[in-house]
Structure formats: structure tokens, C-alpha cells
Amino acid sequence: QVQLTESGGGLVQAGDSLTLSCAASGRPFSGYTMGWFRRAPGQDHEFVARVTWSAGITYYEDSVKGRFTISRDNAKNMVYLQMNSLKPEDTAVYFCAAASKLTWGTIGSYDYWGQGTQVTVSS
């Protein structure tokens, strides 16, 4: 049973930085794609970034390129999202997700989801 647990959310001011963590457990993740999504109030889930577990190849949604960095620590079974220069429009619940294959940002491609962690950016 795959389990994903996010942490690190909080209330910050515009321009601040925050790092989200995702603890992954339940099986080896070789060949998996790990992603971060977010859901702002009243909106659908939005892709943020993804990284391939084995090779560490990353891909970002345009609005976060240059500000956010996704990474993984294979030894610790952890996935991170470093968020810099945060903006009020980044306010959302952030979700960690895992896909059992190579994929990009299509929400339906991800098989497992965490419960989410709230990020609030004040202006």
C-alpha cells in the first residue's frame, strides 16, 4: 500500500520561501514519477512539478519555473518542493502524487495521492 504524507505547509508573506516535503512508503519507487499538484479555493487541481524517481528528470508548470524546485532523495524516500519568491496566487493546498510510470502533468496519470498541506501566502 503506497502512502504519501506531505508536510511543511504554513502561512508566509509574499517573497518568502517554503519547502514542502513528501514522505513516500509502501513499495520501491524505481520507475515511478513523483509530482506536486495544488488546488486553490474554488479551483481544480493544477499541476506544479514532477520528477522521475530513478533519473531525477524534472518538469515544471510555466508559472513556477525559476521559482520552484522539485527534488527527491532516493535513500530517504522523500520528495521535496522548494518554493522561492512566493506570491499570493501560490496560495493553495499542495498535494504529493505518485505515478507508476513515466508521465508528465496529467492528473489522471497519477495513481496515489497524499492528503495535502496548506500553503497560504499573504500580500
Secondary structure, 3 states (H helix, E strand, C coil): CCEEEEECCEEEECCCCEEEEEEEECCCCCCCEEEEEEECCCCCEEEEEEEECCCCCEEECHHHCCCEEEEEECCCCEEEEEECCCCHHHCEEEEEEEECCCCCCCHHHCCEECCCEEEEEEC
